[in-house]
């Protein structure tokens, strides 16, 4: 039976794409870039995902991916790439101004509080994540919060997970389940660390890694079936 449930935040508990769209469109106006079209937003999302995967594969550092994604995006759309660094700084703060929960996430977390030790495990930046967790009230729901910038390592690093296990006092990995939407971060990290994994895959993306997930779901409502039937 699980006693510890590790939750990814962006794309699992909170709707990251909604926050991303709000922040990008707001800052386009602030920086005088103009209106951000749906096509441009889709383009940025794809660039952003590519850069975060490079971070998770340890190909780039976090500062490199945070500014690099905007440099590439601005170059493609014809905006001034010199704006990338300051745009990124504002972006981190603005991300936390728009909060939307993934369907059923808030209710499930509230129902789990007190029954399990529930912890947030996130690679998001410290500035953005602390603001989002505070405004959403999640900072009072989770028993522990692990932000990679504070830990010193990024998911899927074994050192990130070792730190989490140590801080939570976990001695039996069979009692741990991680829930997340990222194959390269959450699922690979959990798999490599020897804990059960639950891939939240609402868009039915293909499994491009040579790993097997313990569970795969497209609806967070199925979490209760998983944790209650053991």
C-alpha positions as CSV (number, residue, x, y, z in Angstrom):
1,X,0.0,0.0,0.0
2,X,1.3,3.4,-0.8
3,X,2.1,5.8,2.0
4,X,3.9,8.5,0.0
5,X,2.6,10.1,-3.2
6,X,4.8,12.4,-5.2
7,X,3.0,14.9,-7.4
8,X,4.5,16.7,-10.4
9,X,3.0,20.2,-10.6
10,X,3.0,21.7,-14.1
11,X,0.8,19.7,-16.5
12,X,-0.3,17.3,-13.7
13,X,-1.8,19.4,-10.9
14,X,-1.9,22.8,-12.5
15,X,-2.7,23.6,-16.2
16,X,0.6,24.9,-17.3
17,X,-0.4,25.7,-20.9
18,X,-3.1,28.0,-19.6
19,X,-0.6,29.9,-17.4
20,X,1.9,29.9,-20.2
21,X,-0.6,31.4,-22.7
22,X,-1.6,34.1,-20.2
23,X,2.0,35.1,-19.4
24,X,3.2,35.2,-23.0
25,X,0.3,37.2,-24.3
26,X,0.5,39.7,-21.4
27,X,4.2,40.2,-21.9
28,X,3.9,40.6,-25.7
29,X,1.8,43.6,-25.0
30,X,4.1,44.9,-22.2
31,X,7.2,44.6,-24.5
32,X,5.5,46.1,-27.5
33,X,5.9,42.9,-29.6
34,X,2.2,42.9,-30.5
35,X,-0.5,40.3,-30.3
36,X,0.6,36.8,-29.8
37,X,-1.3,34.6,-32.2
38,X,-2.4,31.0,-31.5
39,X,0.1,29.8,-34.1
40,X,2.9,31.7,-32.4
41,X,1.9,30.4,-29.0
42,X,1.9,26.8,-30.3
43,X,5.3,27.4,-31.7
44,X,6.6,28.7,-28.4
45,X,5.1,25.7,-26.5
46,X,6.9,23.3,-28.8
47,X,10.2,25.2,-28.4
48,X,9.8,25.3,-24.7
49,X,9.1,21.6,-24.4
50,X,12.2,20.9,-26.5
51,X,14.4,23.0,-24.2
52,X,13.1,21.4,-21.0
53,X,13.7,18.0,-22.4
54,X,17.3,19.1,-23.0
55,X,17.6,20.1,-19.4
56,X,16.2,16.7,-18.3
57,X,18.7,14.9,-20.5
58,X,21.4,17.1,-18.9
59,X,22.4,18.7,-22.2
60,X,21.8,22.3,-21.1
61,X,21.8,24.1,-17.8
62,X,18.6,25.7,-16.5
63,X,19.8,29.3,-17.2
64,X,20.7,28.2,-20.7
65,X,17.2,26.7,-21.4
66,X,15.3,29.6,-19.8
67,X,16.8,32.3,-22.0
68,X,17.6,30.1,-24.9
69,X,14.0,29.2,-25.6
70,X,13.0,32.9,-25.9
71,X,16.0,33.7,-28.1
72,X,15.1,31.0,-30.5
73,X,11.4,31.9,-30.4
74,X,12.1,35.6,-30.9
75,X,14.5,34.9,-33.8
76,X,11.8,32.9,-35.6
77,X,9.0,35.5,-35.2
78,X,11.3,38.4,-35.9
79,X,11.3,40.0,-32.5
80,X,14.4,41.5,-30.9
81,X,16.4,38.6,-29.3
82,X,18.1,41.1,-27.0
83,X,14.8,41.1,-25.1
84,X,15.1,37.4,-24.2
85,X,16.8,37.8,-20.8
86,X,14.5,40.4,-19.3
87,X,11.4,38.8,-21.0
88,X,12.3,35.6,-19.2
89,X,12.7,37.3,-15.8
90,X,9.2,38.9,-16.2
91,X,7.8,35.6,-17.5
92,X,8.8,33.7,-14.3
93,X,6.8,36.2,-12.2
94,X,3.8,36.5,-14.6
95,X,3.4,32.7,-14.8
96,X,2.1,32.7,-11.3
97,X,-0.6,35.3,-11.9
98,X,-2.9,32.8,-13.6
99,X,-3.9,29.6,-11.8
100,X,-6.0,26.8,-13.3
101,X,-6.2,23.4,-11.9
102,X,-6.1,20.3,-14.1
103,X,-9.6,18.7,-13.9
104,X,-10.1,16.8,-10.6
105,X,-6.6,17.6,-9.3
106,X,-7.6,19.9,-6.4
107,X,-10.3,17.5,-5.2
108,X,-8.0,14.5,-5.3
109,X,-5.2,16.2,-3.4
110,X,-7.6,17.4,-0.7
111,X,-9.0,13.9,-0.3
112,X,-5.5,12.5,0.0
113,X,-4.3,15.0,2.7
114,X,-4.0,13.2,6.0
115,X,-4.3,9.7,4.4
116,X,-0.9,9.8,2.7
117,X,2.2,11.9,2.8
118,X,1.8,14.0,-0.3
119,X,4.7,15.9,-1.8
120,X,5.2,18.2,-4.7
121,X,8.2,17.4,-6.9
122,X,8.9,20.0,-9.6
123,X,11.6,21.2,-12.0
124,X,9.8,24.6,-12.4
125,X,11.7,27.7,-11.4
126,X,11.7,28.7,-7.7
127,X,10.2,32.2,-8.5
128,X,7.3,30.8,-10.6
129,X,6.6,27.7,-8.5
130,X,6.5,29.4,-5.1
131,X,4.1,32.0,-6.4
132,X,1.8,29.4,-8.1
133,X,1.8,27.2,-5.0
134,X,1.0,30.1,-2.8
135,X,-1.8,31.6,-4.9
136,X,-3.3,28.2,-5.5
137,X,-3.3,27.3,-1.8
138,X,-1.3,24.2,-2.6
139,X,1.5,25.3,-0.2
140,X,-0.9,24.5,2.6
141,X,-2.1,21.2,1.0
142,X,1.2,19.5,0.4
143,X,3.1,18.0,3.3
144,X,6.4,18.8,1.6
145,X,7.5,20.8,-1.5
146,X,10.6,20.0,-3.5
147,X,11.6,22.5,-6.1
148,X,14.7,21.5,-8.1
149,X,16.4,24.9,-7.7
150,X,16.2,24.4,-3.9
151,X,17.3,20.7,-4.1
152,X,20.2,21.4,-6.3
153,X,19.3,18.7,-8.9
154,X,16.7,18.4,-11.6
155,X,14.3,15.4,-12.2
156,X,15.1,12.8,-13.4
157,X,18.4,12.9,-11.5
158,X,18.7,10.1,-9.0
159,X,20.2,12.7,-6.6
160,X,16.9,14.7,-6.7
161,X,15.0,11.6,-5.8
162,X,17.5,10.5,-3.1
163,X,17.1,13.9,-1.5
164,X,13.3,13.5,-1.5
165,X,13.5,10.1,0.0
166,X,15.9,11.2,2.7
167,X,13.8,14.3,3.6
168,X,10.6,12.3,3.8
169,X,12.2,9.4,5.7
170,X,11.4,6.9,3.0
171,X,13.0,3.5,3.6
172,X,10.7,1.2,1.6
173,X,10.4,2.4,-2.0
174,X,7.4,0.1,-2.5
175,X,5.4,2.6,-0.5
176,X,6.1,5.4,-3.0
177,X,4.2,6.4,-6.1
178,X,5.0,9.3,-8.4
179,X,2.4,10.9,-10.6
180,X,3.4,13.1,-13.5
181,X,3.0,14.0,-17.2
182,X,6.6,14.1,-18.2
183,X,8.2,10.9,-19.6
184,X,11.7,12.3,-19.4
185,X,11.4,13.9,-16.0
186,X,8.8,12.2,-13.8
187,X,8.6,8.7,-15.4
188,X,12.2,8.1,-16.1
189,X,13.2,9.6,-12.7
190,X,10.8,7.4,-10.9
191,X,11.7,4.3,-12.9
192,X,15.4,4.8,-12.4
193,X,14.9,5.4,-8.7
194,X,13.0,2.2,-8.2
195,X,9.6,3.5,-7.3
196,X,6.1,3.0,-8.9
197,X,5.2,5.4,-11.6
198,X,1.8,6.8,-12.9
199,X,2.0,8.5,-16.2
200,X,-0.7,11.1,-16.6
201,X,-1.1,11.1,-20.4
202,X,-4.4,12.9,-21.3
203,X,-3.3,13.5,-24.9
204,X,-2.3,9.8,-25.4
205,X,1.3,10.6,-26.4
206,X,3.4,7.6,-27.5
207,X,6.0,6.2,-25.0
208,X,9.3,7.1,-26.7
209,X,11.5,5.8,-23.9
210,X,12.6,2.3,-23.2
211,X,10.9,2.3,-19.8
212,X,7.7,0.7,-18.5
213,X,5.3,2.7,-16.3
214,X,3.4,1.0,-13.5
215,X,0.3,2.8,-14.5
216,X,-0.9,5.0,-17.3
217,X,-4.0,7.2,-17.1
218,X,-5.7,9.8,-19.1
219,X,-8.0,11.0,-16.3
220,X,-6.8,12.0,-12.8
221,X,-10.0,10.5,-11.4
222,X,-8.4,7.1,-12.0
223,X,-5.8,7.8,-9.3
224,X,-8.3,6.9,-6.5
225,X,-8.8,3.5,-8.1
226,X,-5.1,2.9,-8.1
227,X,-4.3,3.9,-4.6
228,X,-7.4,2.5,-3.0
229,X,-7.3,-1.0,-4.7
230,X,-3.9,-1.9,-3.2
